[in-house]
């Protein structure tokens, strides 16, 4: 599964199936990383029907492929895309180990440095995602 921005975000969102819409709504409402099996539980508690894991994974794959969500490898979980960015732009996730908050950021400087690093190594990057664990400003100040 990859993360590519949609060609037309409005058309993509308008074309969401009920399962895809519910998965996106759960990620938006959670405001934190959500695993696939937790998503199944949240969907079941909302309407009483437990979706099949494959249908949840398909919904998540659609969200990833259309740039509406990201997968956090370190958490094996998903988050809603925090802002619009290009498919080639590196994304940095700042993950609070105390409260679970995840902030998404991009940086033109980081993009240049990563491009230089990969070019010098003769390496063709498939993804450019950095996950940084630590404490958010709120938790660090507590």
N, C-alpha and C positions, 0 to 999 in steps of 0.2 A: 504494500500500500504506500502510495506516495502522496505528497501534499502539493497540489498545483492550484493556483488561483483559478476561479471560474472565468470562462470567457465573458459571461454576462451574469453577474451576481443576482440581479433581480429575477432573471429568467430561471436560474438555478433554484433560488428560494421558492419561487412560484411553482416550480415543478416538483417540489418535495412530496413524496408519498407520506401518508400518515405516520408510518414507522420512522422514516427519516426525520420528519418534522419533530416527532416525539423525542428522538435521540438528540437532536439539536437543542430542543427546549430543555432537556435534562442537563446537558452540558452548560447551557447558559445559566440555568437556575442554580446549579451546584456551585459554580464559580470556583471549582477546584478539580483536580484530576479524578476521573471516574473510570473504573475498570469495567470491562464488558459484562462480567457476571453481576456486578453491582447495578449496572444499567438494567439488566434483565429484572432484578429485584425491584428497582424503582418503577419500571414500566408495569410490572405485575401489581404493585401496590396502588398505582394510579387508576387502573381500570379492572383489576381482578383477573385479567388474563395474562398468563405467563408466556411470553414469546419464545420461540425456538432460538437457541443460541445462533444458529446460522442466519436467521433473519436480522438479528441485532448486529452481527459482524458485517452483513451486507450493508446495512444502514450506515454503520461507522465507516466502511470502505468508501461509500459514496461521499460522505462528509469530508473524508481525507482527500479523496481524488479531486474534489471541487473546492478545496481551500477553505472549507468552513470549520475544520477541526485539525488538530495535530495529535500525534501519538507521542507520549513521553516514554521513551525506551526504559529509563531507569525505574519508572513506576508501573510499567506495563498498563498504562491508563491513557485516557483521552481527555483533551481540553478543547474548548471552543477557541477558534482563531481570534486572537485579541485585536488584531488590526490588519489592514490590507497591506500585503507585500508581494513582491514578485516571486515566482517559483525558484529563481536562481539566487534570490537573496538569502543569506544565512540568517537563521533565527536563533536567538539565545533565550533560553528559559531560565528564569531565576526562581528556584523552588525553595520555599521555606520549609525547613525540617521540623519546625514546631507547629505552625498552624496549617500547613499544607497549601498556602497561597502560592499561585504560580503567576508570574508576570512574564509577558512576552516582549522581546525587544529586538530591534535590528540596528545595524550600524554600518554606514558606508565605509568607515575605516576598517572595521572587521572584515567586511566583504573584500576590500582590497588586499588585506593581509592574508586572508585565507586563499584568495586567488593566486597570490604570489607564492605561498607555501606549496600549494598543489602543483602549480606550474613548474616550480623548481624541482619537485620530486618526480615530474612526469606522470602525475596521478590524476585520473579523471574521477572527480567526486560525484557520487550519486545523490547524496544529501549533504547539507551543510547545517547541521543542528548541533548546538552546544547546550548542555544542561549543567547549570551551576547550582549546587545545593548549599544552603546556609541559612541565615536568619533574615527575615524581612525587617524593615525599619521599625514596624510596630512591635515585633517580638524582641528585637535587639534592644529597644528602648525600655522594655518592661522589666 
